[in-house]
Amino acid sequence: MIEHVPPYKVEPMQWGDVPQVMAIERTAFTLPWSDYTYRHELLENRNAHYLVARRLNGGVLSKSTWLTRLLKIEQKAPVVGYGGFWIVLDEAHISTIASDEQWRGRGIGELMLLAMIERSIELGAGEVTLEVRVTNRVAQSLYRKYGFEVVGQRPGYYRDNNEDADLMTVFKVDRPEYQAKLKALRAALEDRLRREVTRLPSPETSRSV
Ligand SMILES: CC(C)(COP(=O)(O)OP(=O)(O)OC[C@H]1O[C@@H](n2cnc3c(N)ncnc32)[C@H](O)[C@@H]1OP(=O)(O)O)[C@@H](O)C(=O)NCCC(=O)NCCS
């Protein structure tokens, strides 16, 4: 699965992406995963699916030449967002999602969520679920936009401050109304991302968690 949504490209996370993912991870989460965890997820967990978003140079991939094609040199644009989920029976469980601090508020988190929901549906999931800190309003707002609703709580779920998690789920993602909703959200997001092509990263960054 490789998808070009200018100025981004969404594709499966590779082991070689992990250093860049870890750099985002450490700023995005107070309990960051280790690279060992990513190694396990990518190489050993057959239920796991991880994606990255790369920001393409100026919004377009530079054209390949006969030499780059001959040498099979692949252009690797920097990772600006990532996410992952597990498929368990007919449920997709989102395990992580983050965008680079410098690029927040530009649709990258939404692109990752949309890509994961679409991939989950392709893999046969009927519902998508996740845990989110009760104080993480930014992420909750993103999830609500995609039809997630709070269906339960996990008391003391986060070890750093004993914070509770909301369990949020979107049900019956294969129903026609939801497919239509996804299609409309995708069209709006693609339009937004195209307009972002010329914007530079923020000099100042802000944390949402
Ligand atoms: C949550 C996160 C992935 C959102 O990514 P992002 O790239 O900044 O978000 P986007 O620009 O794609 O925005 C998508 C939606 O998120 C919500 N959102 C984004 N920034 C927001 C803000 N400052 N305030 C409130 N809602 C916000 C909105 O619903 C937004 O939709 P809208 O643009 O139509 O209003 C990002 O903030 C992040 O990496 N946070 C740290 C890691 C984290 O908390 N992960 C979630 C764990 S459950």
The ligand as an SDF file (V2000), in Angstrom:
LIG
                    3D

 48 50  0  0  0  0  0  0  0  0999 V2000
   -3.2710   14.0500   17.9760 C   0  0  0  0  0  0  0  0  0  0  0  0
   -2.3720   14.4110   16.8030 C   0  0  0  0  0  0  0  0  0  0  0  0
   -1.9310   13.1290   16.0890 C   0  0  0  0  0  0  0  0  0  0  0  0
   -3.1680   15.2980   15.8230 C   0  0  0  0  0  0  0  0  0  0  0  0
   -2.3470   15.5110   14.7070 O   0  0  0  0  0  0  0  0  0  0  0  0
   -2.2960   16.9070   13.8970 P   0  0  0  0  0  0  0  0  0  0  0  0
   -1.4600   16.6280   12.7100 O   0  0  0  0  0  0  0  0  0  0  0  0
   -1.8760   18.0230   14.7550 O   0  0  0  0  0  0  0  0  0  0  0  0
   -3.8350   17.1290   13.5950 O   0  0  0  0  0  0  0  0  0  0  0  0
   -4.5300   17.6130   12.2430 P   0  0  0  0  0  0  0  0  0  0  0  0
   -3.9330   18.8730   11.7620 O   0  0  0  0  0  0  0  0  0  0  0  0
   -4.5610   16.4680   11.3060 O   0  0  0  0  0  0  0  0  0  0  0  0
   -6.0160   17.9400   12.7620 O   0  0  0  0  0  0  0  0  0  0  0  0
   -7.0420   16.9680   12.6690 C   0  0  0  0  0  0  0  0  0  0  0  0
   -8.0730   17.2300   13.7290 C   0  0  0  0  0  0  0  0  0  0  0  0
   -7.4800   17.1200   15.0370 O   0  0  0  0  0  0  0  0  0  0  0  0
   -8.1080   18.0690   15.9010 C   0  0  0  0  0  0  0  0  0  0  0  0
   -7.1540   19.0960   16.2750 N   0  0  0  0  0  0  0  0  0  0  0  0
   -5.9250   19.3170   15.7480 C   0  0  0  0  0  0  0  0  0  0  0  0
   -5.3140   20.3260   16.3980 N   0  0  0  0  0  0  0  0  0  0  0  0
   -6.1960   20.7530   17.3310 C   0  0  0  0  0  0  0  0  0  0  0  0
   -6.1450   21.7610   18.3380 C   0  0  0  0  0  0  0  0  0  0  0  0
   -5.0610   22.5510   18.4900 N   0  0  0  0  0  0  0  0  0  0  0  0
   -7.1940   21.9080   19.1660 N   0  0  0  0  0  0  0  0  0  0  0  0
   -8.2920   21.1080   19.0400 C   0  0  0  0  0  0  0  0  0  0  0  0
   -8.4050   20.1390   18.0980 N   0  0  0  0  0  0  0  0  0  0  0  0
   -7.3590   19.9680   17.2610 C   0  0  0  0  0  0  0  0  0  0  0  0
   -9.2330   18.6760   15.1010 C   0  0  0  0  0  0  0  0  0  0  0  0
  -10.3750   17.8500   15.2210 O   0  0  0  0  0  0  0  0  0  0  0  0
   -8.6810   18.5910   13.7040 C   0  0  0  0  0  0  0  0  0  0  0  0
   -9.6890   18.6470   12.7290 O   0  0  0  0  0  0  0  0  0  0  0  0
  -10.0390   20.1050   12.0870 P   0  0  0  0  0  0  0  0  0  0  0  0
   -8.7760   20.5610   11.4480 O   0  0  0  0  0  0  0  0  0  0  0  0
  -11.1210   19.8110   11.1190 O   0  0  0  0  0  0  0  0  0  0  0  0
  -10.4480   20.9720   13.2360 O   0  0  0  0  0  0  0  0  0  0  0  0
   -1.1320   15.2270   17.2620 C   0  0  0  0  0  0  0  0  0  0  0  0
   -1.5770   16.3130   18.0250 O   0  0  0  0  0  0  0  0  0  0  0  0
   -0.1050   14.4270   18.0620 C   0  0  0  0  0  0  0  0  0  0  0  0
    0.7760   13.7990   17.5070 O   0  0  0  0  0  0  0  0  0  0  0  0
   -0.2420   14.4820   19.4050 N   0  0  0  0  0  0  0  0  0  0  0  0
    0.6880   13.7810   20.2780 C   0  0  0  0  0  0  0  0  0  0  0  0
    0.4710   12.2990   20.2470 C   0  0  0  0  0  0  0  0  0  0  0  0
   -0.9570   11.9620   20.6530 C   0  0  0  0  0  0  0  0  0  0  0  0
   -1.5620   12.5550   21.5320 O   0  0  0  0  0  0  0  0  0  0  0  0
   -1.4890   10.9310   19.9870 N   0  0  0  0  0  0  0  0  0  0  0  0
   -2.8220   10.4450   20.2680 C   0  0  0  0  0  0  0  0  0  0  0  0
   -2.7570    9.3660   21.2620 C   0  0  0  0  0  0  0  0  0  0  0  0
   -4.3790    8.7270   21.6570 S   0  0  0  0  0  0  0  0  0  0  0  0
  1  2  1  0
  2  3  1  0
  2  4  1  0
  2 36  1  0
  4  5  1  0
  5  6  1  0
  6  7  2  0
  6  8  1  0
  6  9  1  0
  9 10  1  0
 10 11  2  0
 10 12  1  0
 10 13  1  0
 13 14  1  0
 14 15  1  0
 15 16  1  0
 15 30  1  0
 16 17  1  0
 17 18  1  0
 17 28  1  0
 18 19  1  0
 18 27  1  0
 19 20  2  0
 20 21  1  0
 21 22  1  0
 21 27  2  0
 22 23  1  0
 22 24  2  0
 24 25  1  0
 25 26  2  0
 26 27  1  0
 28 29  1  0
 28 30  1  0
 30 31  1  0
 31 32  1  0
 32 33  2  0
 32 34  1  0
 32 35  1  0
 36 37  1  0
 36 38  1  0
 38 39  2  0
 38 40  1  0
 40 41  1  0
 41 42  1  0
 42 43  1  0
 43 44  2  0
 43 45  1  0
 45 46  1  0
 46 47  1  0
 47 48  1  0
M  END
$$$$
